């Protein structure tokens, strides 16, 4: 099973993905966690460029192609081999992030982004996408607090430094995608307490693991 976690900055994706890793392990399920950008040695180098605040003048098309290059390496080296081995893959962001950040927010042609993904990756999509939704003001407040306390890297703040209008477009894009693919997306209120969000995700994944119960 391929499960992705999506949401704006500060939505709690990384926290919840580690909770779900423990959930699967406690239930005897083999699972691995990964992230985009990153997830491979080469991908981490691409991530450093993409999230570096000094890359603020990067052209949106350059950004799209770097994310695509990262995904090519990630799928070939990590995602496909583990899925083929029968493991559950938990991914912190995947293709939907590209659609909303480079498409909805940056203004690139979403049709082009879709065609590129279909051509290069045979339209690979997660079986389930957990969307952690909350107002950008709250998410950014959380993110900057984590950066200030050292819980997050202060060299990866390029997107946190974007204007609020940018983050509103990202959130709106995610909600649009969730409406377009209700069979894959599960949208949750990420403003709830951490344990509440964790329990809601466990309910969703438990149902997916035992569809007849």
C-alpha positions as CSV (number, residue, x, y, z in Angstrom):
1,X,0.0,0.0,0.0
2,X,1.2,3.5,-0.9
3,X,0.1,6.2,1.5
4,X,1.0,9.9,1.2
5,X,0.6,12.7,3.7
6,X,-0.1,16.2,2.4
7,X,-0.8,19.6,3.8
8,X,0.6,23.1,4.1
9,X,3.7,24.0,6.2
10,X,3.1,23.3,9.9
11,X,0.2,20.9,9.3
12,X,1.8,18.0,11.2
13,X,2.6,15.7,8.4
14,X,6.0,14.6,9.7
15,X,4.7,14.1,13.2
16,X,1.8,12.0,12.1
17,X,3.8,9.9,9.6
18,X,6.0,8.7,12.5
19,X,2.9,7.9,14.5
20,X,1.6,5.8,11.6
21,X,4.9,4.0,11.3
22,X,4.5,2.8,14.9
23,X,0.9,1.9,14.2
24,X,1.8,-0.4,11.3
25,X,4.7,-1.9,13.2
26,X,2.5,-2.6,16.2
27,X,0.1,-4.4,13.8
28,X,2.8,-6.6,12.3
29,X,2.9,-4.7,9.0
30,X,6.2,-4.0,7.2
31,X,6.4,-0.3,6.4
32,X,9.0,2.3,5.4
33,X,8.8,6.1,5.6
34,X,10.2,8.5,3.1
35,X,9.7,12.1,1.9
36,X,9.7,14.4,-1.0
37,X,11.8,16.2,-1.8
38,X,14.5,13.9,-0.6
39,X,14.2,10.2,0.3
40,X,17.4,9.3,-1.5
41,X,21.0,10.5,-1.3
42,X,20.6,12.4,-4.6
43,X,17.2,13.6,-3.6
44,X,18.5,15.1,-0.4
45,X,21.0,17.2,-2.5
46,X,18.1,18.4,-4.7
47,X,16.1,19.1,-1.5
48,X,18.8,21.4,-0.2
49,X,18.6,23.5,-3.3
50,X,14.8,23.6,-3.4
51,X,14.3,24.6,0.3
52,X,17.2,26.9,0.7
53,X,15.9,30.5,1.2
54,X,18.7,31.7,-0.9
55,X,17.0,30.0,-3.9
56,X,14.1,32.5,-3.6
57,X,14.6,33.7,-7.2
58,X,14.2,30.3,-8.7
59,X,12.0,30.2,-11.8
60,X,8.8,28.2,-11.3
61,X,9.7,25.9,-14.3
62,X,13.1,25.2,-12.8
63,X,11.4,24.4,-9.5
64,X,9.0,22.0,-11.3
65,X,11.8,20.2,-13.1
66,X,13.9,19.8,-9.9
67,X,10.9,18.3,-8.1
68,X,10.4,16.0,-11.1
69,X,14.1,15.0,-11.1
70,X,13.8,14.3,-7.4
71,X,10.7,12.1,-7.9
72,X,12.4,10.2,-10.8
73,X,15.2,9.1,-8.5
74,X,12.8,8.5,-5.5
75,X,10.5,6.2,-7.4
76,X,13.3,4.3,-9.1
77,X,15.5,3.9,-6.0
78,X,13.0,3.7,-3.2
79,X,9.2,3.8,-3.8
80,X,8.9,1.1,-6.5
81,X,11.3,-1.4,-5.0
82,X,9.6,-1.3,-1.6
83,X,6.1,-1.5,-3.1
84,X,7.2,-4.4,-5.2
85,X,8.5,-6.1,-2.1
86,X,5.1,-5.9,-0.5
87,X,5.9,-3.2,2.0
88,X,3.6,-0.2,2.9
89,X,5.3,3.0,1.9
90,X,4.4,6.1,3.9
91,X,5.5,9.3,2.1
92,X,5.7,12.8,3.4
93,X,4.4,14.7,0.3
94,X,4.2,13.3,-3.2
95,X,2.8,14.3,-6.6
96,X,-0.1,16.2,-5.2
97,X,2.3,18.7,-3.6
98,X,3.7,19.5,-7.0
99,X,0.2,20.1,-8.4
100,X,-0.7,22.6,-5.7
101,X,2.6,24.3,-5.1
102,X,3.8,24.6,-8.7
103,X,0.4,24.6,-10.3
104,X,-2.2,26.3,-8.1
105,X,0.3,28.5,-6.3
106,X,3.0,29.3,-8.8
107,X,0.6,29.4,-11.8
108,X,2.2,26.7,-14.0
109,X,-0.1,24.9,-16.4
110,X,-1.6,22.0,-14.3
111,X,-2.3,20.1,-17.6
112,X,1.4,20.2,-18.3
113,X,2.2,19.0,-14.8
114,X,-0.2,16.1,-15.2
115,X,1.1,15.1,-18.6
116,X,4.7,15.1,-17.3
117,X,3.7,12.9,-14.4
118,X,1.8,10.5,-16.7
119,X,4.6,10.3,-19.3
120,X,7.5,9.8,-16.8
121,X,5.8,7.9,-14.0
122,X,2.8,6.2,-15.6
123,X,0.5,8.4,-13.4
124,X,1.7,6.7,-10.2
125,X,-0.5,7.9,-7.3
126,X,-0.9,6.8,-3.7
127,X,-3.7,4.4,-2.7
128,X,-4.6,6.8,0.1
129,X,-3.7,10.4,0.6
130,X,-4.1,11.9,4.1
131,X,-4.7,15.7,3.8
132,X,-4.0,17.5,7.0
133,X,-5.9,20.8,6.5
134,X,-5.7,23.9,8.6
135,X,-5.6,27.7,8.1
136,X,-2.2,28.9,6.8
137,X,-1.9,31.4,9.6
138,X,-2.0,28.6,12.2
139,X,0.3,26.3,10.1
140,X,2.9,29.0,9.6
141,X,2.8,29.9,13.3
142,X,3.5,26.3,14.2
143,X,6.3,26.0,11.6
144,X,8.1,29.1,12.7
145,X,7.9,28.1,16.3
146,X,9.5,24.7,15.4
147,X,12.2,26.5,13.5
148,X,12.9,28.9,16.4
149,X,13.2,26.0,18.9
150,X,15.4,24.0,16.6
151,X,12.9,21.2,15.9
152,X,13.1,22.1,12.2
153,X,16.1,23.2,10.1
154,X,16.5,26.9,9.7
155,X,18.2,26.3,6.3
156,X,15.0,24.9,4.8
157,X,12.7,27.9,5.2
158,X,12.2,29.0,1.5
159,X,8.5,28.1,1.5
160,X,7.8,29.4,5.0
161,X,9.0,32.8,3.8
162,X,6.4,32.9,1.0
163,X,3.6,35.4,1.4
164,X,0.4,34.4,3.1
165,X,-1.5,34.7,-0.3
166,X,0.8,31.9,-1.6
167,X,-0.1,29.6,1.2
168,X,-3.8,30.3,0.8
169,X,-3.5,29.2,-2.8
170,X,-1.7,26.0,-1.7
171,X,-4.5,25.2,0.8
172,X,-7.2,25.9,-1.7
173,X,-5.5,23.7,-4.3
174,X,-5.3,20.8,-1.8
175,X,-9.0,21.1,-1.0
176,X,-9.8,21.2,-4.7
177,X,-7.9,18.0,-5.3
178,X,-9.6,16.4,-2.4
179,X,-13.0,17.2,-3.9
180,X,-11.9,15.9,-7.3
181,X,-10.7,12.5,-5.9
182,X,-12.8,11.7,-2.9
183,X,-12.0,8.0,-3.2
184,X,-8.3,8.6,-2.6
185,X,-8.2,11.7,-0.3
186,X,-9.1,11.8,3.3
187,X,-9.2,15.3,4.6
188,X,-8.8,15.9,8.4
189,X,-8.9,19.0,10.6
190,X,-5.2,19.4,11.5
191,X,-6.0,22.1,14.0
192,X,-7.1,19.4,16.5
193,X,-4.8,18.1,19.2
194,X,-2.0,15.9,17.9
195,X,-3.5,12.7,19.6
196,X,-6.9,13.5,18.1
197,X,-5.4,13.7,14.6
198,X,-3.5,10.5,15.2
199,X,-6.6,8.7,16.2
200,X,-8.5,9.8,13.2
201,X,-5.8,8.7,10.8
202,X,-5.6,5.3,12.6
203,X,-9.4,4.9,12.0
204,X,-8.9,5.6,8.3
205,X,-6.0,3.2,7.9
206,X,-7.6,0.5,10.0
207,X,-10.5,0.6,7.7
208,X,-8.3,0.4,4.7
209,X,-6.4,-2.6,6.2
210,X,-9.7,-4.4,7.1
211,X,-12.3,-3.3,4.5
212,X,-14.8,-6.0,5.4
213,X,-14.9,-5.3,9.1
